[in-house]
Amino acid sequence: MELFQTKENLGISRRNFIKTTTTGLIATASVSAVKSSMAQNNRLGVGIIGCGARGAHLSQALKHIQDNDKTIQLKAFSDIYKPRLDKLADTYNGKKYANHHDLLKDKEVDIVFIATPDHHHAQQTIDAVNAGKHVYCEKPMTHWRQWDLAKKMTEVVAQSDRVFQLGTQGMSDSAYRQVKKLIQQGKIGQPVHIECGFFRLGDWGERGMKIDDPNAKPGPDLDWEAFLGDAPKRDFDVSRFFRWRMYEDYAGGMSTDLYPHTLTPIVYAIGVKFPSLVVATGGKLRYEEREIPDTFDMLVHYDGKIDLILMGTQANEYQGTALRGQNRVPVFRGWEGTITIDGDDIVCWPANALKTQNPERIPIEKGENLTDFIRNFVDCCIRGDKNTMSPIDIGLWVQTTLIMGMMSWKNRKVAMFDEQKGITFS
């Protein structure tokens, strides 16, 4: 064995049940200072790091909150590619920064939204917290090779008074909280077997990423070295820069790009943390013009008590009779019963479901909503409440599981986890 170092809308969408050693200076800015800033300026200043498609989408939701709630104001934007920076900053009349470190020095910025490639998320979060900013970070927490950084990121956030939320917006669906409560009340007894998945026809999120300028070159308007960060050093490639989700150096495909949406609410609902072991299989079974897998299946085992099956492909969108967006409806099986979803209802079956004609149905109170998800984060920043809808600790448990899956697949071995040894293989 060896130790491993290392298209929602802005309003209420259809509910989608499955849509996550400190170094440097820890921020000392207090919550009372933020509240004082709000009292003087009425709004918290927002900075966007990453002005691509996701940064633009988040900006739309933030503009809606800015205009209606009047609790925030878009202040500043940062991107290493000047044409994107200019376009988004000009749209919202914001200040422009080519380097995220300069944005973090802006005293008018209280909150940052990080929407950069995966391998920048952890370090930019650490930098932002150390600069005294609250952080909303897009999923995944880190790249699949950055488990040590995921731990450090978690420690930095935990040791600060800054508020953090991971961008798994499906956590705004009340179904998760309702299912968690039912499980805690013993509705299905001891959970023993969980099914979930993600199915899509097409890889527009990878090969479909927009190449803004086929003739783009590194220079004053495009910082290639900043893009690479801690990734392997390579000569500039226009596809790698604009379509980075296609490449293992910067992304993980199904495992780390799509599965945070699927796994985060499951981990939350059943109350597990780190898995004992993970086995994964899959690969490029349809789309050849990419390095990352388009089909990925994981078997996850928790503490000798619960097995979880996480499966999916981008080669076919059929999910069985229970459809809920692109995600397979989760099934929670316990010793005494089963919980699943049917339309707008949570459905509870006894363990001997084949003999039951009329299961119990419980209405889902409220569906997924990106704007409400961001509102929750902003409200937590105002109150100084670190208990966001998608907090850092759940993010670490989920990211560790997904990293184990990716490494199991790459090494063709069983990935195991121990809190003292970390991730090992056999």
Secondary structure, 3 states (H helix, E strand, C coil): CCECCCCCCCCCCCCCCCCCCCCCCCCCCCHHHHHHHHHHHCCEEEEEECCCHHHHHHHHHHHHHHHHCCCEEEEEEECCEHHHHHHHHHHCCCEEECCHHHHHCCCCCCEEEECCCHHHHHHHHHHHHHCCCEEEECCCCCCCCCHHHHHHHHHHHHCCCCCEEECCHHHHCHHHHHHHHHHHCCCCCCEEEEEEEEECECCCCCCCCCCCCCCCCCECCECHHHHHCCCCCCCCCHHHHHCHHHCCCCCCCHHHHHHHHHHHHHHHHHCCCCCCEEEEEEECCCCCCCCCCCEEEEEEEECCCEEEEEEEECECCCCCCCEECCEEEEEEEECCEEEEEECCEEEEEECCHHHCCCCEEEECCCCCCHHHHHHHHHHHHHHCCCCCCCCHHHHHHHHHHHHHHHHHHHHCCCEEEECCCEEEEC
